[in-house]
């Protein structure tokens, strides 16, 4: 072998390498420490430029049976498969990462491949109808909110700027915890007191729910029903207390509380359930709504890296559908609800002063409101 000449790496089929790689074990070794929560196992982000203060990485198997990881507090590039994990943690190129995994799996050139690890296969994406127990849970929690047991949750909601008319219009409730309220398996766990935020469809029917713990354990604030009780609809529509909205604009927010903040100020609003949720299905629904209602779409993103990544993803999805989207960012570190709490003008009759940064978008539709 001549001076400086490298030994040629064997060429492995990527599918063969990934079939023999256990992403959970790799994350345990390379992205430690792992934590367990109500929603499952989490790891700290393996990207070297991300100081992940909380365990923000989750793992899933996609509909093709491929194991993938993603960090929810980083930007949209903090994700991938086992190869991407090795590239990030071992500081090697993709070819060397494949060779690293092949060697770990005991793959030797010119010898039969070792048995592949059995992995669960998932069917294509399907929508699970909402189980009636979820609706019963929502109504039970709504009733509790207005009684003595719900007083701490009412106080917490009022402190966030939500008045009683807004809460009633959107069927917000209080989960007193499993020690006080029994529940079927798969509903929010109820480890402690929580506010319940139903996700409504455009007609105001309950289609999902999220429980927000007042005192979360670890970094998990929200708890959702199990997938077997209904699919996450990705979009949660809200209702204004009097049923009337400022014409010409739909505010798109991250999460139900921010959407409720907008609805409380008289705006048509829809919350996207999770920064990971903007996808083709969400984009198609928003485009159809904009086309049928004539409303301008305005996204209000959280003022952090994850919020900006969420906004950028939604902009890209809508651009591919020739649908414009105005994006507004609150002051640094705030979401829409926190922004509203800092500015007393949000509680004025129209809320237009707080939303002056989106004046260009509102100006295009101002004549509808006259």
Secondary structure, DSSP 8 states (H G I E B T S, - for coil): --TT---------HHHHHHT--HHHHHHHHS---EEETTEEEB----TT---SS--EEEEE-TTS-EEEEESSS-TTSEE-HHHHHHHHHT--HHHHHHHHHHHTT--TTS------------S-------HHHHHHHHHHHHHHTSSTTHHHHHHHHHTT--HHHHHHTT-EEE--TTTS---TTS---SS-EEEEEEE-TTS-EEEEEEEEEEEETTEEEEE--GGG----SEEE---TTS---TTEEEEEESHHHHHHHHHTT-EEEEESSTT---HHHHHHHHHHHHHH--EEEEEE-SSHHHHHHHHHHHHHHHTTT---EEEE-STT--HHHHHHH-GGGGSSS-TTGGGGGHHHHHHHGGGG-
